[in-house]
Amino acid sequence: MSEPLDPERDRLSARIGRVAQVGANMGGAAAAYAAARLTGGDDARIAKAIRDALGKSKGPLMKVAQLVATIPELLPDAYADEFRKLQSHAPAMGWPFVDRRMRTELGADWKKKFEFFEQEAAHAASLGQVHRAITKAGDEVACKLQYPDMASAVEADIGQLKTLLNLFKTMDNTIDSSEAIEEVSERLREELDYAREANHMRLFGAMLADAPAHVPVPQADLCTKRLITMTWLSGRGLLHYIDADQETRNRIAALLFTVWWGPMTRYAVIHGDPHLGNYSFTDDAAALNLLDFGCVRIFPPRFVEGVVLLQRSLKSGDRDGVAHAFEIWGFKSLTNELIDALSIWARFIYAPLIDDRVRTIADGVKPAEYGRREVSEVRRRLKTLGPVLIPREFVFMDRAALGLGAAFLHLKAELNFAQMFEESVGAFDVDALAARQSAALADAGL
C-alpha cells in the first residue's frame, strides 16, 4: 500500500477549507458586532459576542487574537480584555496520527531512532504538540511536532485577522495598525519554521552562556522544518513561587530581567513571547529555563539606541531627545501634541527604569489597574490626533516589556529596576552592539 500523501502538499485545498471554516465564524463575529451596535449594545457585550465567535475557530487565529490583545492601544480595553480570555490550546493528535506525522518527518523507521517515545502528548498548543522521549544515547528530549496544514491555516487566518481589525476601525480610528499586523504576520510565519527556531535556540544559548539560565539544545539529526527535538528541561513554573519568601521572589524577578533584557541591550534580540508558560525555574530558583523560541525579534541596532535614548531623555527632561527616540523607533509626523500623548505611555513603561530606588514594578498601583489609566488617556488624546501609525518594530518590544512587567506583578518583586537597567546597558555603543549582533547571528546560522 502506498504511503498517505503529505498533508502539507495540498496547500490550496487546505487554505480554502480553513477560509470557509474561519470565515463562517468571522461572519458570526461581524453579525454580532452589527446587531449589538444597532440595538445600542455596549462595548463589553459586543466584545464578548466577538470573543465567543472567535472561540469557535481555534488554531492560529486564536493565537493571533491573543497576541494583538497584548499590544497596548491596538484594541479598546473591553476587546483586549475579552481576547485575552481566548484559549488557543488544541486537542492533542492521537497516536496513529502522530505516528504518520513522525514517519513523514523522520522516515518509516523513525521509532528506531529513539529508545523511548511517549505516545501521550506532554503539551498541546495552537501550532503543534510536544512529546517526551529518550534518545538512543539516553538523553531525555522534547519532540515538538507541528500539526498538518499549519502553513495554510496561518495564511488563511492572517487574512481573517485583517478583517477583524477592520471591524474596529469602523468605531475607533485612533490607531493605524497596518504595520503592526504585518509584524505579527511575519513573526507567526516564522513560528512555522522549526529549523529557524532551532537556530534561535543556538543564538540564545550563546547569548546567555554566562547567565544563570538554561536553553534547550536542538538535536540536529532529529530535527526538520516541522519537527524539532531538543533537550528536555525540568523545572517549576513561576506561579509555584508567588507565595515564596521575598528574597526568592526577588531573585526570580532578577533572573527574568537578565534573561529578557540582557539579549536586548547587548544584541538587539528579544524573546517575543513573554508567556508565563515559557519559563520555569530550578527547585532552588537559582537558574531559569527559557522555553519556546518560535517568536524571536531581531532588531536593527539603532532601535536599541532609541530604547536607551528615551530612558535617558525622560530621566533628564530632554523633550528633543524624547522626540528623536520616537523617530528612531519609526513614529512619523510627530507634532508636539503627538509627542505629549506618546510620552504618557513612555513614562509609564520607563518609570521603574528611571526611579533609582528599590520598589515594586507597579509602585502601589493595583495590578488590575496597572497601565489602564495611561492607555485610556493616550487613546483619548489620539482621537483628535489620529490615526497614528504604530511602527512594526515597536510591537514586540512593547509586548515583551508588558509581559515582563506582568511577571513582576505576580511576584510582587522589590528591586532597583533602574540600577539593573543601567548595568545592562553599560557604556552604550551602538556600533559595538552591531558588531556583537552580527557575530552572534552568523554563529547561530541566522
N, C-alpha and C positions, 0 to 999 in steps of 0.2 A: 504494500500500500504506500502511496506517495505521501511525503510529508505535507502537513497543512500549510497553506500559504502564510507567509509572514504578514500579520495584520497591518503593519505599517506600510505595506506596499500599495494598498488601495486607499491612498490618502483622499482622493476626490470623493469617493462614496462615503468615507468616514466623516469628512467635513460636512457634506450635505446632510448626513444623518444628525450630526451634532447641531448644525444650524437649525434644523427643524425642531429638535428637542428643546434647545435653549430658546429659540425664537418664540416658541409657544409660551414658555414661562415669562420671557421678557414682554410678550404681548399682554400677559396677565398683569405684569407689573405696571405697564403703561395704562391699562384699563383701570387698575386700582387707583393709580395716580389721578387720572382724568375724572373718575367718579367721585373721588374724595374732594377734589377741587370744586366740582360742580355743586356738591352738597355742602360746601363750606367746611370740609374736614380740616383739622389742624395738622401741623407737620408731624407730630408724634404718631397720629393714627395713619397718616399716609406712609410714613417711614416703615411702620410695622407691616402694612399691607405689601409694600415693595419687598421688604425682607422676607416675608412669607413666600412670595412668588419666586424670589431668587433661591430660596432654600430648597426648591424642588430640582434645581439644576445640578448641584454637586460639582465636583471636579474643579478645573482651573478657574471658572468664572467665580465660584465662591471664594477661592483663594485670592483672586484679584480684588473682589469686593471687600474682603477683609483688609487687604493691603491698602487700598485707597482710603479706607476709613481711618487709617493711622497717620495719614498725611494732613497736618494741620491746615485748616482753612479751605481744603479742597471740597469738603462737603459741609452742609449745615449741621449743627450739633445733633439734632434729632436723628438724622440719617446716619451719621457716623456712629452714634450710639447703637443703633439697630444693626448696622452692618458688622460691628464688632462681635455681635452675638452669633453670627453665622458659623456653622461648623463645617469645615472643609474635609474632614476625615471621611474616607470612603470605606465600604465593606471590603475586607481583605479578599484577594483572589483565592479560590480553592486550590487544593494541591494538584489536581490534574492540569489546571490552567497554568500554575506555577511551573510544573514540570515541562510543559510545552514551551513556555517562555524561556526557561533556562536552556533548553535544547537549542532554541533559536540563537541565543547569545553565545553559548559555550560549546555547542555541538552535542551530538546524540550521546556521547559518553561523559557528559558533564558531571554525573554523580561520582565518577572515579577520581575527580579532582578534589574531592572533599572526603575527610574521614567521617564527618557527620554533617547533616543539613537538616535543621528543624523544619518540619512541614508547616507548623503553625506560625503565622507571621508575628513577629515581636511588636511591630508597629505598622499601621496602615494610614497613609495620608492622601492628599489630593492627587499627587502625580505618581506615586508608587508606594511600595511597601518594603519592609526590612525583615530579613530572616537571619537568625543566629546560626552560625555554622562553625566547623572546625576544619582547618586545612590539613593536608597530608603531613605538613611539618608540625602539626599540633597547636597551631595558633588559633585562638578564638577570634572570629571575624564577624562583621555585619555585612550581609549581602543586600544591597538596595536595588530592587528590581522595578523598572518603570512599567506602568500599565500600558497596554497596547493603545494605539491610535492617539496618544497624547499630543503629538505634533499637530494633528488635525483638530483635536479638541481645543488646543490653545489658540490656534489661528481663528477658529470659529468664535471662541469666547472673547477674544480681543475685539473683534468686530461688534459683538453684542455689548461689550463694556462701553464702547463709544456711544452706542445707542442709549445706554443707561445714563451716561453723563450728559447727553443732550437733553434728557428729561429735566435735569437740574438747571440747565441753562435757561429754560423757559421761565423759571421762577426766581433765579438768582444768577446774574451775570457779573458778579464782582470778580470772579476768578476765571482766567483763561487757562484751562487745564490741558491744552493740546500738547505741549511739550512734556508735561508730567505723564500723560498717558503713553506717549512714545517711549519714555524712560521705563515705565512699568512694563510695557510690552516687550522691550528689548531684554530686560532682566528675566522676564518669565520665559522667553525663548531660550535664554542661556541656561535656565534651570533644567531644560530637557537634555542638555549635552553633558552626560556624565563623564566624558573624557575631560572636558573643561573643568568640571567640579573636582576631578582628581588632581588637576594642576593647581586649582585653588587650595586644596589641602596641602600640597607641597609648598606653596607660597606661604601659607600661614604657619606651617611647621618651621620654615626658615625664619620668618619674621619674629616668631615667638620662641625661638630656640633658647633664649636666655631668660624667659619669663616663667613663672610658676604655673605653666599651662600645658595641657596635653592636647594634641591634634591627631586625629586618626591618620594612619599611614595606608595609602591605597596599595593593593596587591596587584601589580601591573598585569600579571598573567591571568588574572581572574576579573578583569575589567573590560567593558566595551562601552559604546556610546549610550547604551541603555541599561547597563549593569555596572555597578561599582561595588567592589569588595574591599573592605577596609578593616583595620584592626578594631576590635570591639573595646569600647571604653566604658567601664563601670563607675557609677557614682550616684550621688543623691541629688535630686532636684533642688532648686533654690527654695521652694516653698517648705521644704523639710527644715530649713534653718530660720524661718521667720520668728520663731519663739526662742531662738538660741540667745545666749548672753550677748551684750552689746559689743564686746571685743570680737566675738566670732562674726557677728553680722557686719561689723566694720571691715574685718579682714576680707570677707566675701565681696563687699562693695568695692574695696580697693583692687581686688583681683579683676572684677568686671571692668573697672576703669582702665586698668593696664592692658587688658586683652582687647578692648574695643578701641580705645583712643591711642594706644601706642602705635599700632599699624597705621592709623590715620595720620598722626602728626609726623611720623618718621618715614612713611612710604606712600602716603596718599591712597591708602586702601582701607576699605571698611567692610566688615561683615554686615550685610544689608538686611538680615532677618533677625531682629532682636527679640525673638520669641522666648518666653521662659523655658520652653522645652528644648532650646538649642544650646543649653549649657547645664552641666552638672558639676558636682564637687566631690573630691575625695572625702572619706569619712571624717578626717580631722579638719576639713575645709582649708587645707594648706595649698591645694592646687585646683585649678579649674579645667574641666573638659569642655572644649569647644566643638560643637557638632553642626552638621548640615551646611555645606559650603556651595549650595546651588546659587544663592543670591549674594554675590560679592560685587561691590562697586569699586572700580579703579578710577581715581580722579586725575585730571591734569594737575600737576604740582601747584600751579597758580591758584587752584581752588583752595588748597590748604593755606596759601598765603592770605587769601581772603578771610579764612576762619580766624587766623591769628590776628590780622589787622583789625577785624571787627571787635575782637575781645579787647585789644589794647586801645582802640578808639573809643569804645563805650566806657572803658575804665577812666580814660583821661578827659572825656567830654569833647573829643575831636569830631565835630559833625562832618567835616570834609572827609575824614578818614572813614567814618561810617558809610558815607555815600560811595566812596571808592570801593569799599569792601563789597557792597551790594552790586556794584558794576562788575567787579571781578567774578562774582557768582553768576552773572548773566541777567540781572534785572535791567530792564531798559526803560527809557523815557522817564527817568527819575525826576520828579518835581519835589519841592520842599515838603509838600503835603504827603506825598507818597513815601518819602524818606521817614517822615514822622510816624506814619502808620506802620511801616515795616519795622521801625525801631521798637515799637511796643512789644512785638513778638521777640525781637532780638534781645531786648533787655531781660525778658522773662527767661529765655533759654540760657543766656550768658550770666544771669545773676549769681549762681553758685560759683562760676569761674572768675568772678570779679571780686566777690566778697571774701576778703582774706581773713577767714576765721573758721573755726570748727562749727558746723551747722548741719542740719538735715537738708535734703535737696529742696523740700517744699518750704522750709523755714516757717512753720506754724500754719500753713495753708492746709485745709483738709484735703486728703487725697482725691475725693470725689469732685472737688472744685479746682484741682490743680490745672492751671492753664485756661480754664473756661472763660474767665473774665477777660483775659488778654485776647483770646481768639474772637470772642464776641465783639470786643472794641475794634479790633482790626477789621472784621467784616463790616461793622457799622460804617467805618471810615471809607472803606473801599467801595461801598455802594455809590458814593459820589465821585470816586476817583477811578473806578474800574472800567472795563475789565483789566486786571493785572495778570500778565503772563508769568506763570511760575516756571523758572528755568529748570530744565530737566536734571541738571547736576545737583540742584538744591534738594531734590526729593528724598533721596535715601540718606543723605547726611542728617536732615531734619528728622526723618523717621527713626534713624538709629539713636539720635540724641534723646528722643522721647522714649524709646524703648528702654534705654539705659536708665533714664530718669524713673520710669515705672518700676524697674527692679530696685532702685534705691528707695523708692517709696515703700515697697513691700518690706524691705529690710529695716526701714527706719534708721538708716545708716547716719552716723555723725562723723563727718570728716571735713578736712580743709580742702575742698574741691579746687579752689583757686591755686593753692600751692601745688596740688597734684598736676593741674593743667600746665603750670609754668615749668615744672620738672619734665613733663612730657615734651613740651615744645623746645625747651632749652634755648640756645642761641640760634633762633630760627634762620635758616638759609635755604631759600627756595632752590638754588642751583644744586646744593648738596643733597636736598631731598630728591630732586630729579635724577641725580646720579645713582642714589640708593635704589630708587624705584626701578630704574632701567635695568640695573644688575639683578635685582630680585626677580623681576618678571622674566628675564631671559633664563635665569637658572630654573624657574618653575615651568618653562615651556609655554609662557603666555605672551 
